[in-house]
Amino acid sequence: MRKTVTRLGCLVAAAMLSSSLVVEAQFVRNAERTLRNEETSSVIPEKEKNALLSLYNQLDGANWKGSYSWNITESPSSWKGVTIEQGHVIKIQLNGARLKGELPASIADLTELRELWLSSNRLSGALPDALFTHKKLQTLVLDNQTVVKSATEVEYTLTGKLPSKIDMPELQTLSLGTCGLTGELPRDLNAPKLNFVVLSDNNFSGPIPEEWFLLPNLSMITFQDNNFSGELPDFTKAKKLSVCFFGFGQKQRGNPNLSGHFPKSFAGCPSLAQLEIQRTKVKGQIPKDVNLLKNTLTDLYLSDNQMDGVIPQELAECVKLKNLYLGNNQFVGPLPDLGSLVNLQVLELTKNEGIGGTIPTWLPKLKKLTTLRMAKMGLTGTLPKELAPDGNGNGIEKLFHLDFSHNQLEGEIPEEWKSFDKLSTLFLLENKLSGNPIPIILDWSQMNTLDISHNQFSGTIGSLFDGKHFESLGRCNISHNHFQGPITTQIYSQEAEPFFGFFPKGVNVSYNDFVFKDFANLTDAFSSSLVTDLCIYSPQNVYGEEKVLTLKEGEKLLLDGSLSDVPNVGHLKNFPENIPAKYQWYLNGKMIEGATKPIYEIAKVGADHKGVYVCKATHDLIPNLELVSREMLLAVETGLVDIASGDTQLRRDGDRLIYPSALHLYVYSMEGELVAEGVGETISVAQLPSDRYIVVIKKAEGDNEAVKCLL
């Protein structure tokens, strides 16, 4: 069975931000009050009952989810999701009840309402202004007002703006994530008790007002995945702030127009535990006083910005850090020693090419590390064996995601890396690594995604794709290397599916040294597209030897482009026991008529035969694969053939004729037409076709010489 690929992303906490379930878990009592008890009165004011009926009628109550269906002929105390105390409605909870339409302004007539939970519905339009002047409302949760169009497309339904003023003196929780709200955030706030705010995944625009960070009890606030612009606000004025997210969440949009500089001091946020500023234009450096948060900071997400400078050594004092994301910035080296961050689980440094250097020796100290991303950092040197666990407490035992791609690493994968038995994702592409890593890879039984392409690996791949070792491997890219030999050791047919469990095009073996016979065990499966749907195998590297031949006119030419026959291991009907390829020879890019044998022969070469030869081969059983030989360069020595008597100093060097001390050179056709001339002792004849010519040499001493020659 193939395990699902888990994308860690850049936010461990993001999953909770738009979920009313998490909000409810933090702020709702451990057990629901019963709808009726000794203190509950079934009689509520007529105005409140009418407000509930308006809610029912305007939000398509007749089609609510069955368990929430109200019998409006009965007492409101029997209506699912309505809590009444002391003769007043104090709570409405209709999460996921299939509400549809605009929330009526009469909701404000529920003057004793303390909690309103309407998440995961289809509220539309704008929220009524009166809702944001409610004097007793403590919890307002309206997350996830969407229509799911497809697996990748979600339509927001609550697309209105917030009012210019929020006057809610008792409000503690405001959760409006994933709704589609637009416009700018209000600056006029009277919500002194507000501590939990979710505004992520909407279409808010304009600057983020600093007034939100002057709320005296603010503990958590999120702005992810919106269209905010302007400078980053000074969030350090929020003395109780613990969680603050500005960047990207589940939708991965971020706030790409949010700019400004990173605050120079963290001292203003003594309670800060999680800070996320990602996918913005924010600049600046990580301040050295980051160590003031050494007792609180657990998650620092600063990827995909324009930050620069050296990462300060003081960061190593924040020993409670679990997630450190600094990728895709402009940080420079050297890296500080972060070996003291013993609680770190994720370290993301990708796309900081100015850091450079070798892979840090302190990495093995991070025993709890599960994810290490150091791609595109300009790293040099080799892969350290010390990263791998040795069974004696050394190395990183829990590592399951490793990325050293797009660097300048050399050498082989250390033998010690076999002990990475929890490794699930490995990216080593675009390096200069060599050797054969397959015996090591075959020990990684948990492997899900493997990309070692664009290296200098070689050797055979054995049982890599046989399905014996990996239950979860879904993507494997070994392209742009020099692997060779059988693609599989098992014989597959239409009944025995190859590459079982892989994603479409999840196998890439192109640009290696595989030839037709290496696909013999798959020939039967090719006929039903089982291979072509899952595997990228074309093109391959050029085959054979690169040759430079120099022959004299009249000598014999033999060029060999032959490939081994493909054995008919599947005993396919109408095919011989060994099935040859089909060949076609080319000269200077043009097909040679009739040259369809593996060996190309010319009995007597002439000047017209010089150039670059290649052989292209195809095979009836391996579709869409054309193998091309290495170039074979033929030079034919025609030289100067003196037809006149006597010696001459005229000689040929490539496409030039040379006569020492000549003042002028003229070339005439045999019919007497001047076809080339040159001042001095050299003249180019590159433009002249092979033929006989007369060369006239004008000498300094006054005697001219004429030479007949064959070019």
N, C-alpha and C positions, 0 to 999 in steps of 0.2 A: 504494500500500500504506500502511496506517496503522501508524505506529510505536507501540510499547508505551509507555504513560506510565510514567516512572520517578519514583517518589516518593523524594526525597532523605532525607526523614525528619529525625531529629535525631541519628542515630548512624552515622557512616561505618564504625566498627569493629564494629557490632552483628552484622553478618552472620557474623562469624567466631566469635562467642562460643559458639554451641552446635554448631559444626561440628567434628567430630573430624578432618576433613581438614586444617584449619588447625592444630589442636593437633598433629597428626602431623607437619605440615610444620615445626613449630618444634622438635619434640623427638625425632623419629625420625631415624635415620641416613639418609644420602642414598641408600643402596642396601640392600635387604633381604639379610640373610645367607641363604645357601642352607640348606635344611633338613638337608642332609647335607654335611659336608666332612671334611677330615682330622682336625679337632679334635672332631667331633661323635660322640657315642656313641649308638647306637640303644637302649641298655639304660637304663631309668630305674627308680627304686624302684617296687615294686608299689603303694605307697601313692599315689604321684603318678599312676601309670597309672589306678588306681581313681578318683582325683579327676577325671581327664579323662573317664573313662567315665561318671561321675556327671553331669558337665557335659553330656555328649552325651545321656544318657537323660532328664534332667530338663528340658532345654531343647529337646525335640522334635527331636533330631538327625536322625531319619529323614526329616524334611521340610526340612532345611536347604537353602539355595541350592545348586544342583548343583555349582558349582565348589568348595564347601566340604564336600561329602559325605565322611564318614570311612568307610573300610573298617576296622571295628574288629577284624577278624581279622588285620590286618597290624600292623606295628610302629608305635607312636605317632609315630615320626620321619617317617612318610609322611602323617600327617594334616595337611591344609591348615590353616594358621594357627597351627600349634604349632612353636615354636622350641626346640630342645634343645641345650644346651651342657654339656660335661663331665658327661654323664649325668643332667642335671636339666632340667626345663622352666623356661625363663627368660622366655618370652614367649608370650602367647596373643593373637592378633589375628583377630577374627571380626566385623569391622564389616559391617553389612548382610547378614549370613548367614541371616536369618530365624529367629533364636533366639526361643524363646517359652517363658515360664514363669518360675519363681522360681530365682534363682541359688543353687545349693546351698552350704551352709556348708563342705562339703569342699574348696571352692576354697582354703581356708586351708592345706590339706595340701600345696599346692604351695609349699613353704617357700622355694625358691630363685627364685620368680617375681619378675621385675623390672618387667614391663610387662603390663597387662591392657587390651585394646582390645575393647570389646563395643558400640560405638555403633550407632545406627540399627537397632535390633532391637525386640523386644516383651517385654523383661524386665518381670515383674510382681511385685506384692507388695512386700516389704521386702528390702533388701539385708542379707545376714547380718552380724551384729556382728563375727564373726571376721575378716571382710575388712578391718575398720578397725583391726586389731591386727597386721597383717602387718608383719614387721620388715624385709623387704628390698624390698618393692614400691616402685618409684620413680614409675611412671606408671599412673594409674587413670582411664580414659576410658570413660564410660558414657552419653554424650549421646544425646538423641533416642530415648527409649523411648516410642513413640507408635503409634496406629492412626489413619490418615487416614480420616475419615468422609465428608468432602466437600471441596470446594474451600475452604470457610470453617470447617470444623469438624475439630478434631484432638482425639483422646482420649488422655490420658496413661495409661500402663500401670504405671509404677513408682511406686506411691502410698504406700509405707511411710515410716517416719521414719529419720533417722540415729541412730546410737547416741549416748549421752550423753558418750562419750569417743572421741577419735581418737588412737591411739598408733601412729604410723607414722614411725619416725625417719629413714627413707630417702626418704619420699615427696616428690616435686618437683612433680608435676602431678596435680591433682584436677579433673576435668571432669565435671560432673553436670548439664549444662544440658538443658532441655526433657525432663524425665522425669516430673514430677508429684509429686515428693517433698514430704512434709508435715512438720508439727511445727516445733519450734524448732531452731536450730543449736546444736551442742554448744559449751560453753565450755571444756571440758577438752581442750586440744590439746597433743600432743607430736609436732610435725612441724617440726623446726627447719630443714629444707631446702626446705620447701614454698614455691614462688614463683609458681605459676600455678594460679589457682582460678576455676572457672566454676560458679556456682550459679544462673544466670539461668533464667527461665521455668520455675518450679516453683510449689508452693503452700506454701512455707515461711512461717511466721508468727512472731509475737513480735518482740522487739527483736533488732537485729543486735549480737552480742557484740563488745565492743571487743577481746577476746582475739585475734580473727582479724587485727587490725592490729598485734599485738605479735609476730607471726611475723617473725623477724629477716631472712629472705630474701624476703619477699613482694614480688613485682614487679607482678602483675596479679590483680585480683579483681573479680568481677561479681555483682551481686545483682538485676539487672533483673527486672521482671515477676513479682513475688511478692506476698505479703500481709504484709510486714514492718510493724511498728508501733513506736511509741516514738520516741525522739529519735535524730537522726542521730549515729552514733558519731564519735568523734574519730579520723579516719583519718590525721591529720597526724603520728601517732607512727610510722608505717611509713616508715622512712628510705629504703628502696629502692623504694618504690611508684612505678610508672610509669603504670599504667592502673587506674582505679577507676570502676566504673559502679554507680549506685544506682537509676536511674530506669526508663525503659521501653526495650524492645528491639523485636524483631520482632513480638511480640504486642500491643504498644502499651498494655499494662495499667498499667505503672508500679508504684509502691508508694504508693498514695494516702494511706495512713495513717502514713507515715513523716514525722516532724515534727522539731522542734528548730530550732536556729539554724546558719546557715552558719559554719564555723570562722573565727575572726577573723584567723588567720594561716595563710598558706601555707608559712611558713618551715620547718615540720616535714617537708615533702615536697619536698626539693630535687631529686628526680628526676622529679617528676610531669609527664607529657606529656599524658595524656588524663583529664579528669574529667567525669563525667556524673551530674548530679542533676536528674532531670526527673519531672514528674507526681507530686509529693509536696506536703507541707504545710510544707516547709522555709522558714524566714523569714530575715531579716537582709539585710545589704548585702555587696556585693563588697568585700573589704578592699583598702585601698590598697597593701598589700605584695604584691599580685598580681604586681608587677613583679619580685619576687624569683625568679619562674619565667621570666624573659624568655629564658633560654637553653634551656628545656626544653618549655614549654607549647605544644602544637600544636592541641589540641582542648578547648574549654570549652563544655559543654552544660548550661545552667541554665534551660531553658524550663519552663513549666507548674509554677511554684512560687508562693510568696507573698513573694518577695524585693522589696525596695524601696530607696529612696534614689537618689542620683545615681550613675550609672556612673562610676567614677573615671577620671581622665585617665591614671593610671599604667598602665591596661590597654593603652594605646597603645605601651608599651615592650615588650610581648610580641610581638615582630615575627615570631616563628615560627608564630604562630597561623594555622591553616588553616580552622578551623570555629569560629564564635562564635554560639552559640544563647542568646539572652536573652529570648525571647518569652514572652508570657502571664505577666507578673509585674506588679509595681506600681512599676516604676522611674519616676523623674520626670526632667524636663529641667533644664538643657540637656544635649544629648548632648556627650560629649567629642569632640575631633578625633581620629579613628581613621585618618587618612590614612596614617599610618606603617605600618599593617598590610599591607604590600605582598604578603604571601603568602596573604592571606585569600581563601578560595574561597567560603565561605558566611557570610552575615551575616543573622541572624534576630532581628528586634526587634519582631515583631508583638504586638499586644495589650498595649501599654504606653501607654495613652491620656494619661497624665500627662506624657509627654515633650514632645509638641507641637512648635511651631516649623515652619520650612520644611524642605524636603529638603536635607540637608547638602551644602555645596559641596565637601567633601573626598571625596565618594564616587568621583568619576572617577579618583582616585589609586589605587584598588584594582584594578589592572590584571588580576589573576588571578581576580577575582570571577566566579563562575558563577551564584550564587543570591543574590538580594537580596529579603528579605521585610520590609516596613515597613507592614503593614496595621494599622488600628485604633490609630493613634498620635496622632490629633489633628493631623495635618499640614495646613498651609495653604499658600497660594501656588500656584505653577505647576510643571509638569513641566520640569526643566532640560534644555535641549538638550545640555549638556556631558556628559551620561551616555553619549551615543551615540558610537561610534568614528568618527573623521573621516579615517582613512587615514594620519594623520601621527603615530600613537602616542598620541593623546589619546582619552579615553573608555574604556569598558569593552568590549573586543572580544569576550570569551568569555562574556558574560552570556547565559544561556538560560532562567532562571526569574526573573521580576520580579513583585512584588506590592506595589502601592500602594493596595490596596482599602480601603474604609470609612474614608476621610479626608474632608477638606474642600478638596480640590484643585480649582482652577479653570483656565480657559483651554483651549487646544487641545493635542493631542499635537504636539510639535515636528516640523517637516518633517525635521529631522536624524535623527530616530529611524528613518528608512527604512534606515539602515545597520546596524541590529540584525539582521544576516542569520543569526545563530545562535539568535535568540530562539525558544524552544519553548513557553513557558508565560507568559501575561500576564494579570494580574488588576488591573483598574482599576475594578471595580464600586463602587457607592455613593460617588460623588464628585459634583462639580458641573462636570465637564468638558463642553466644547461643541465645535462645529465638526463636520466630517466626517472621521473618522480612517480611513475605508476605503481611500483611495488609498495611505496609508502601510502599512496592514496587508497589502495585497496584495503588498508587497515582501518579506514575511517568509515565505519558502518553507518554513522548518522548523517552522512553527507547529503545535503539537499541541493545546493547550488555550487558549482565548481567552474571557475574560469581561469585557465592558465595559458591563454592564447598569447600570441605575439611574443614568444620567447625563443630560445634556442634548444628546447628540449628535443630529445631524440630517443630512438629505441622502439620496442614493441609495446602495445597497450594491453596485451593479454586478455583477461576476462573483464575489463573495465565496463563493457556494455552487455555483459551476459545476463545480468539480472540476478546473479548469485549473491552479490555482496551488498547491494544497496536496495533497500525497500523504499527509500524516500528520495533518491536522486531524481530530480525533475529537469534540471538544466546542467549541461556539461559542455563547455567550450574548450577544445584543445587545438583550435585552428592556429595557423601561422606558426608552425613548428616544423620538426623533421621526423615525426613519428612515421613508422612503416609497419608492414606485416599485417596479418589478418585483423579486420575490424572486430570480429567476434570469433570466439573459439567454438561456439555452438552453431549448428546448422538450423536455420529458421525456414519456415514455410508460411503459407497463408494461414495455416491452422495454428502454428506456433509463432505468435506475434513477437517481433524483435523490438527492442527499446521500450518494453512495457513500462508504463508508469511515467514516461517522459511527457513534457508539454509539447505542443506542436512546435516543430523546429527547435526542440529543446536540446538536440545533439548537434554539435558543429565540429566536424573533422576536416573541414576544407583547408586548403593551403598546407598540406603535409606531403609526405613522400609516398602516399598510398597509390597503388596501381590497380589495374582491373582484377588481378587474381586475389587481391586482398578483400574483395567484396564477394568472393565465391560463395560463402555461407549464407549470403543474403539474396542470391539471385532469384530464388523462387518467391520470396517476399516482395521483391521489387515489382512483380507483376500485378500486385493488388494495392500498390501505393502505400503499403505499410511502412516502407523505408522513406520514401520521398516526402511523406507528410510529417515525419518526425525528425529526419536527419538532413543536415546541410553537408553535402560531401563534394560539391563542385564549386570552383575548380580546385585542382591540386597543384603542387609545385611542379616545375618542369622536371623531366626525368632524363636519365642518361648523362653522358659526359659532354662538357663544353669543349669543342675542338677548334684549333686554328691550323688549317692545312695549307701548305704551299706546294703547288705542283707546277711542273713545266708543261708548256703546250704539248699536247699529244700523249701525256701520261694518263693512266687509268684512275678513276675516282670510285671509291666504295664508301658509302655512308650507311651506318647501321642505326635504325630507329626501332628495332624490334622489342617487343614486350612479351612476357610469358603468357602462354595460353591460360584461359580460365578453366579449371577442372569442373566438370559437370557433377558436382557433389549432390545436387538434388535430383539427379537422374531425369532431367527434363527431356520430354519426348522431342523428337525431330532435331536433336542436337547431338553432336559427337561427344566422345568421352572428354576431350579437351577442345575448348572452343577458342579459336584465334580472334584477335582484334582486327579492325579494318584500318587501313593506313592511307594517308595522303601527304605527299611531299610538297614543300613550298620553297621558292627562291625569291628572296627580297620581298616577301609578303605576297607573292603571286603564286597561285596554284600551278603546279607543273602537270600538264596534261599527261595522263597515263601512268604517272608515278604513284602507284597504289600498292607497292610491295614494301615490306618492312626494311629491305635493303635497297638503297638507290645506287645504281651503277651507271657510270659514263665511261665508255671505252677509251675515248680520247678527248681530253678537255681542251677547250679553247678559251679565248678571252671572254666570250659571251657567258661562260659558265661560272665566272667569279661572282662572289657575293655571299649572302647569309642564307643557309639552309635550315629549315626546321621540318620535323615530321609531326603530324597531328593524327592521333589515333582515337577511335571510338569502339564501342563494343555493343553488340545487340542485346546483351542481358543486363547492362548497367546503363540506364537511360540518363540523358542529359549530362554525361561526363565525357569531356574531351581532354585527353592527355596530350601535352605538348612537350616535345623534346627540347633540350637545351640547344642553343644556337651552335651551328657548325659553320665556321667561316672559311671560305675557300679563296685563296689568292692564286692567280695563274701568272706565271712568269712568261710574258711574251717578250719583254725586254726590247732592245733595239736590234733589229736584224739588218745588217749592212748588206745591201744588194750590190753596191758599187765595189770596185776593187780598192785596195789600200786600206790603211788604218784610219781611225777617226777618234777624236777625243770626246765626241758627243756620247752622253750616257743618259740613262733614265733613272729618276728617283721618284717612285710613286707616280703622281700625276704631273710631274715636272720633267722637262728636258733641260739638261745642263751642258754648257760648253764653256770651259774656263776661258776667261779674258775676252769673251765675245762682246762686241759692241751692240749687236742687234741679231735677233733670231726671227726667221720667217718660216712658216709651215704652209706648204702648198699641197693641194690634192694632186693626184696623178694626172688630172686634166688641166693643171696649171692655175687653179683658182686659189688665191690667198685665203687661208682659213684661220690662221692665228699668227700673231706677231708679238714680240716683246722686246723691251729695251734692256740691255745688259746680258748677262750670261745665263739667265733662266727664262723659261716660258712655260705656262700652264697648258696642258693638253687634256684636262679633265673633261672638257666639253666635247671632245672629238670622239666619234665612234671608232671601234676597232677597224683598221683598214691600212693600206699602204699610202705613205706620204713622202714628199720631198722636203727636207729641212735645209734651208740656206742659212749659213752662218757668215755674218759680216764681222771680219776680224780687225783688230787694231792696226796690224801691219799692212792692211790694204788688200791682202789676198782673201777672197771669199771661198767658201767650201760648200758643196752641195752633197747631201747624204740621203740615199733612199733608205727608208726604214718601215717596219711594220709596228704599228702601235696596237 
